[in-house]
């Protein structure tokens, strides 16, 4: 059983860094009215940097974190999403709280996506492969841990994150490309958060149907970019 203890490592990091972040978020919300998501940036960064300075450094077969590819690929995914959003719901952004939106999207979501992909996809799947686990075990198990660590408040949120975790796990297992999964996760979070944040304004200025159409097209755009990039990865190599 000892050879499977590594499975608890991401959960341990989550407990170590998330609970202080939750306390900080509650205090900042009470005292300053700060969005709790901003405080979670520190917890996500702490998990990521602890893993990179510790266990990841000792896993010699892993390549260096592809920072440039993560940012370039994220920009490639974001371009059509931003274009669609401006065309379909642009007026709603005049009411947006940019002082909250930008730190959450550029800070919290970046560090959350990076830490979760490094821990739940790269670390767990790499170690699970070493123990001889099959994909039929690796994908559901990593997705389950991923969903539970998000402390889902409802069954639907648990299922949503479980499915998201399984899709990201399949993407990493099939491509072996951590930059692709980090970028996909980051832009997915941005699409969903933008939809939730602008929904009242979009509904008022346009309609709820316009908001739904926009998020659907953005998700399809993200999927299309992932598919095209995966098929033509060698052709994108010079740009990402």
C-alpha positions as a printed Julia matrix, in Angstrom:
240×3 Matrix{Float64}:
   0.0    0.0     0.0
   2.92   2.37    0.64
   3.6    2.71   -3.07
   0.19   4.4    -3.46
   0.67   7.01   -0.71
   1.69   9.56   -3.35
  -2.02   9.85   -4.24
  -2.54  11.83   -1.01
   0.13  14.42   -1.88
  -2.09  16.83   -3.89
  -4.81  16.57   -1.24
  -2.27  17.35    1.49
  -1.08  20.44   -0.4
  -4.68  21.54   -0.9
  -5.38  21.31    2.84
  -2.1   23.04    3.71
  -2.67  26.07    1.48
  -6.42  26.3     0.9
  -7.62  26.65    4.48
  -5.39  29.66    5.24
  -6.53  31.14    1.91
 -10.18  30.63    2.94
  -9.58  32.45    6.23
  -7.77  35.28    4.43
 -10.57  35.49    1.86
 -13.22  35.78    4.59
 -11.26  38.52    6.4
 -10.63  40.52    3.21
 -14.27  40.18    2.2
 -15.44  41.41    5.6
 -12.92  44.22    6.05
 -12.37  45.45    2.49
 -15.11  43.88    0.39
 -12.51  42.06   -1.7
 -13.67  39.23   -3.95
 -12.68  35.94   -2.21
 -11.26  34.6    -5.47
  -8.43  37.15   -5.31
  -7.24  35.81   -1.95
  -7.15  32.28   -3.36
  -4.36  33.39   -5.7
  -1.85  33.07   -2.86
  -2.98  29.56   -1.96
  -2.79  28.33   -5.56
   0.64  29.91   -6.05
   1.84  28.35   -2.8
   0.76  24.85   -3.88
   2.38  25.27   -7.26
   5.71  26.63   -6.03
   5.94  24.04   -3.22
   5.46  21.2    -5.72
   7.93  22.69   -8.21
  10.6   23.25   -5.58
  10.1   19.83   -4.0
   8.72  16.71   -5.63
   8.84  17.97   -9.21
  12.52  18.82   -8.96
  13.2   15.23   -7.88
  11.24  13.74  -10.81
  14.17  13.88  -13.22
  12.25  12.59  -16.25
   9.93  15.58  -16.31
  10.93  18.43  -18.64
  11.11  22.02  -17.46
   7.8   23.84  -17.13
   7.15  25.32  -20.61
   6.33  28.86  -19.48
   6.55  30.48  -22.91
   4.34  27.85  -24.54
   1.75  28.18  -21.78
   1.39  31.93  -22.33
   1.56  31.79  -26.12
  -0.91  28.93  -26.37
  -3.25  30.65  -23.91
  -3.13  33.76  -26.08
  -3.91  31.67  -29.14
  -6.95  30.19  -27.38
  -8.07  33.51  -25.95
  -8.06  35.47  -29.22
 -11.22  33.93  -30.78
 -12.94  33.79  -27.38
 -12.35  37.51  -26.77
 -13.44  38.36  -30.32
 -16.72  36.46  -29.96
 -17.4   37.96  -26.56
 -16.83  41.53  -27.75
 -19.02  41.04  -30.82
 -21.89  39.37  -28.98
 -21.84  41.0   -25.54
 -19.4   43.91  -25.74
 -21.7   46.55  -24.23
 -21.98  44.58  -20.98
 -18.3   45.17  -20.19
 -18.87  48.88  -19.54
 -20.37  47.83  -16.18
 -17.65  45.34  -15.3
 -15.56  45.75  -12.15
 -12.16  45.55  -13.85
 -10.29  45.9   -10.53
 -11.69  42.48   -9.58
 -12.01  40.86  -12.99
  -8.41  41.27  -14.14
  -6.69  40.01  -10.94
  -9.01  36.98  -10.88
  -8.52  36.08  -14.55
  -4.81  36.9   -14.86
  -3.74  35.96  -11.35
  -6.02  33.53   -9.56
  -7.06  31.51  -12.61
  -3.5   31.3   -13.92
  -2.07  29.96  -10.67
  -5.08  27.71  -10.04
  -4.86  26.19  -13.51
  -1.1   25.74  -13.3
  -1.12  24.2    -9.82
  -4.04  21.86  -10.52
  -2.65  20.63  -13.84
   0.81  20.08  -12.4
  -0.58  18.21   -9.38
  -3.65  16.34  -10.63
  -2.53  15.65  -14.17
   1.25  15.73  -14.42
   2.23  14.46  -10.96
  -0.55  11.95  -10.32
  -0.72  10.49  -13.83
   3.08  10.22  -14.08
   3.31   8.41  -10.75
   0.26   6.25  -11.48
   1.85   5.1   -14.74
   4.93   4.06  -12.78
   2.78   1.81  -10.57
   1.17   0.16  -13.61
  -2.29   1.69  -13.3
  -4.43   1.69  -16.44
  -6.12   4.71  -18.0
  -9.48   3.34  -16.8
  -8.23   3.83  -13.22
  -6.06   6.93  -13.64
  -8.61   9.19  -15.34
 -11.59   8.65  -12.96
  -9.41   8.64   -9.83
  -7.56  11.87  -10.63
 -10.85  13.51  -11.67
 -12.5   12.41   -8.42
  -9.72  13.9    -6.3
  -9.77  17.05   -8.43
 -13.52  17.49   -7.91
 -13.49  16.72   -4.18
 -10.65  19.18   -3.52
 -12.82  21.94   -4.97
 -15.26  21.4    -2.08
 -18.36  21.19   -4.33
 -21.42  22.67   -2.64
 -23.92  20.7    -4.73
 -24.11  17.44   -6.64
 -24.24  19.29   -9.95
 -21.0   21.15   -9.19
 -19.36  17.88   -8.17
 -20.38  16.29  -11.48
 -19.31  19.35  -13.48
 -15.82  19.29  -11.98
 -15.63  15.52  -12.23
 -16.34  15.68  -15.97
 -13.94  18.6   -16.4
 -11.25  16.65  -14.57
 -11.81  13.57  -16.74
 -11.59  15.6   -19.94
  -8.4   17.32  -18.82
  -6.98  13.98  -17.72
  -7.71  12.44  -21.13
  -6.13  15.47  -22.8
  -2.93  15.14  -20.75
  -2.76  11.37  -21.07
  -3.23  11.58  -24.83
  -0.89  14.5   -25.49
   1.61  14.44  -22.64
   1.6   18.22  -23.06
   1.25  20.09  -19.77
   1.19  23.45  -21.58
  -1.91  22.35  -23.49
  -3.81  21.29  -20.37
  -2.81  24.38  -18.36
  -3.84  26.71  -21.18
  -7.11  24.87  -21.78
  -7.94  24.94  -18.06
  -7.06  28.64  -17.77
  -9.18  29.75  -20.72
 -12.07  27.46  -19.7
 -12.14  29.08  -16.25
 -12.04  32.51  -17.87
 -14.99  31.71  -20.16
 -17.15  30.4   -17.31
 -16.23  33.25  -14.94
 -16.88  35.88  -17.61
 -20.29  34.34  -18.3
 -21.21  34.33  -14.61
 -19.89  37.85  -13.99
 -21.5   39.54  -16.99
 -24.77  37.58  -17.05
 -26.88  40.26  -15.3
 -25.62  43.02  -17.63
 -25.87  40.87  -20.77
 -29.43  39.88  -19.84
 -30.36  43.52  -19.25
 -28.72  44.89  -22.4
 -29.32  41.94  -24.72
 -31.0   38.77  -23.43
 -30.19  35.66  -21.43
 -30.22  33.78  -24.71
 -27.4   35.99  -26.02
 -25.35  35.2   -22.9
 -25.93  31.46  -23.4
 -25.06  31.66  -27.09
 -21.85  33.51  -26.32
 -20.61  31.0   -23.74
 -21.51  28.09  -26.03
 -19.61  29.57  -28.98
 -16.65  30.39  -26.75
 -16.47  26.82  -25.46
 -16.74  25.47  -29.01
 -13.99  27.84  -30.06
 -11.77  26.57  -27.24
 -12.49  22.98  -28.22
 -11.71  23.77  -31.85
  -8.38  25.35  -30.95
  -7.42  22.34  -28.82
  -8.3   19.91  -31.64
  -6.52  21.91  -34.35
  -3.44  22.4   -32.17
  -3.31  18.71  -31.21
  -3.58  17.56  -34.82
  -1.05  20.09  -36.13
   1.22  20.37  -33.11
   4.43  20.27  -35.16
   3.23  23.17  -37.32
   2.49  25.28  -34.24
   5.87  24.49  -32.68
   7.51  27.6   -34.08
   4.77  29.85  -32.7
   4.16  28.3   -29.3
